[in-house]
């Protein structure tokens, strides 16, 4: 996940040396991910301690946000 604002497949492939969009898509979609180490790293990098809480209406194919709130812990 190279530096850059957008983390979707197309912008990321433009930042890669070979720019192989299909290979990156397959890697992201078909690799078995263990989410805990990634979540820990993201939590360590989050310096502002802001947490966004949201409620979504969801079906099997789509999701729509109904309400958002920013939670700021006292500490």
C-alpha positions, -999 to +999 in steps of 0.1 A: +000+000+000+022+027-013+019+064-003-010+082-019-044+095-010-065+069-029-062+033-019-084+018-046-069-006-071-066+017-101-047+046-083-025+020-066-015+003-098-004+037-112+021+040-084+035+005-089+066-002-112+048-028-134+013-013-130-004-047-134-040-039-123-053-075-128-025-090-107-031-065-079-069-071-081-064-109-078-039-104-049-063-083-029-094-104-036-079-139-033-053-136-006-063-149+028-058-119+051-053-121+089-068-087+099-055-083+135-019-073+126-031-047+101-056-033+126-030-031+153-006-012+130-034+012+120-043+018+156-006+026+164-005+051+136-038+069+146-025+099+165-058+119+170-078+092+188-109+100+169-134+072+162-162+075+137-193+055+145-219+048+118-251+030+113-258+016+078-287+000+061-273-030+042-284-057+017-264-084+001-252-060-026-251-025-012-249-004+020-262+031+027-251+052+057-280+064+079-262+082+107-226+092+115-211+105+147-175+113+157-165+099+191-137+117+210-126+099+241-119+121+272-083+110+276 
